[in-house]
Amino acid sequence: MAPSDVGTLATRGYVFRKLGEYDKAVEDYTAALRLSPGQVRLHNNRGYCLAKLGRYEEAVADYDS
């Protein structure tokens, strides 16, 4: 079952990030941002993961958000 609140998605994204599972972290941060698009922390965390995946242009876009 997929979580449906920002806090749960952000926390799970953080865990995936720490485990080096950046693709899964990006999925959770993206889902959290759909629910709360103005959270700078989520953009920053997703940007970090995108950079680790070599998706630099997307990472820069998140850092600029």
C-alpha positions as YAML, in Angstrom:
chain: A
units: angstrom
residues:
- id: 1
  name: MET
  ca: [0.00, 0.00, 0.00]
- id: 2
  name: ALA
  ca: [1.39, 3.38, -0.98]
- id: 3
  name: PRO
  ca: [1.50, 6.12, 1.64]
- id: 4
  name: SER
  ca: [-0.71, 9.11, 0.98]
- id: 5
  name: ASP
  ca: [0.59, 11.82, 3.29]
- id: 6
  name: VAL
  ca: [3.56, 14.12, 2.81]
- id: 7
  name: GLY
  ca: [5.33, 13.21, 6.04]
- id: 8
  name: THR
  ca: [5.29, 9.49, 5.36]
- id: 9
  name: LEU
  ca: [6.43, 9.93, 1.76]
- id: 10
  name: ALA
  ca: [9.22, 12.32, 2.79]
- id: 11
  name: THR
  ca: [10.43, 9.97, 5.52]
- id: 12
  name: ARG
  ca: [10.43, 6.94, 3.26]
- id: 13
  name: GLY
  ca: [12.21, 8.98, 0.59]
- id: 14
  name: TYR
  ca: [14.86, 9.89, 3.15]
- id: 15
  name: VAL
  ca: [15.33, 6.23, 4.09]
- id: 16
  name: PHE
  ca: [15.70, 5.24, 0.44]
- id: 17
  name: ARG
  ca: [18.19, 8.08, -0.04]
- id: 18
  name: LYS
  ca: [20.29, 6.90, 2.89]
- id: 19
  name: LEU
  ca: [20.22, 3.36, 1.51]
- id: 20
  name: GLY
  ca: [21.46, 4.63, -1.85]
- id: 21
  name: GLU
  ca: [18.21, 3.70, -3.59]
- id: 22
  name: TYR
  ca: [17.96, 7.06, -5.30]
- id: 23
  name: ASP
  ca: [15.38, 6.05, -7.90]
- id: 24
  name: LYS
  ca: [12.93, 4.99, -5.18]
- id: 25
  name: ALA
  ca: [13.68, 8.14, -3.21]
- id: 26
  name: VAL
  ca: [12.91, 10.28, -6.27]
- id: 27
  name: GLU
  ca: [9.56, 8.50, -6.64]
- id: 28
  name: ASP
  ca: [8.60, 9.23, -3.03]
- id: 29
  name: TYR
  ca: [9.81, 12.84, -3.10]
- id: 30
  name: THR
  ca: [7.89, 13.39, -6.35]
- id: 31
  name: ALA
  ca: [4.72, 11.96, -4.81]
- id: 32
  name: ALA
  ca: [5.18, 14.15, -1.74]
- id: 33
  name: LEU
  ca: [5.68, 17.22, -3.94]
- id: 34
  name: ARG
  ca: [2.42, 16.50, -5.74]
- id: 35
  name: LEU
  ca: [0.70, 16.84, -2.36]
- id: 36
  name: SER
  ca: [2.76, 19.80, -1.15]
- id: 37
  name: PRO
  ca: [4.61, 21.48, -4.05]
- id: 38
  name: GLY
  ca: [5.99, 24.38, -2.04]
- id: 39
  name: GLN
  ca: [8.21, 22.39, 0.33]
- id: 40
  name: VAL
  ca: [11.76, 23.50, -0.40]
- id: 41
  name: ARG
  ca: [13.24, 20.61, 1.60]
- id: 42
  name: LEU
  ca: [11.56, 18.10, -0.71]
- id: 43
  name: HIS
  ca: [12.91, 19.84, -3.81]
- id: 44
  name: ASN
  ca: [16.38, 19.90, -2.28]
- id: 45
  name: ASN
  ca: [16.29, 16.22, -1.32]
- id: 46
  name: ARG
  ca: [14.95, 15.16, -4.70]
- id: 47
  name: GLY
  ca: [17.57, 17.30, -6.42]
- id: 48
  name: TYR
  ca: [20.31, 15.54, -4.48]
- id: 49
  name: CYS
  ca: [18.98, 12.13, -5.54]
- id: 50
  name: LEU
  ca: [18.59, 13.21, -9.15]
- id: 51
  name: ALA
  ca: [22.20, 14.38, -9.17]
- id: 52
  name: LYS
  ca: [23.34, 11.04, -7.76]
- id: 53
  name: LEU
  ca: [21.48, 9.37, -10.64]
- id: 54
  name: GLY
  ca: [23.27, 11.60, -13.16]
- id: 55
  name: ARG
  ca: [20.08, 13.49, -14.02]
- id: 56
  name: TYR
  ca: [21.78, 16.85, -13.61]
- id: 57
  name: GLU
  ca: [19.39, 19.11, -15.51]
- id: 58
  name: GLU
  ca: [16.46, 17.85, -13.43]
- id: 59
  name: ALA
  ca: [18.52, 18.27, -10.28]
- id: 60
  name: VAL
  ca: [19.32, 21.89, -11.15]
- id: 61
  name: ALA
  ca: [15.62, 22.54, -11.80]
- id: 62
  name: ASP
  ca: [14.80, 21.23, -8.31]
- id: 63
  name: TYR
  ca: [17.53, 23.33, -6.71]
- id: 64
  name: ASP
  ca: [16.15, 26.40, -8.54]
- id: 65
  name: SER
  ca: [12.61, 25.73, -7.28]
...
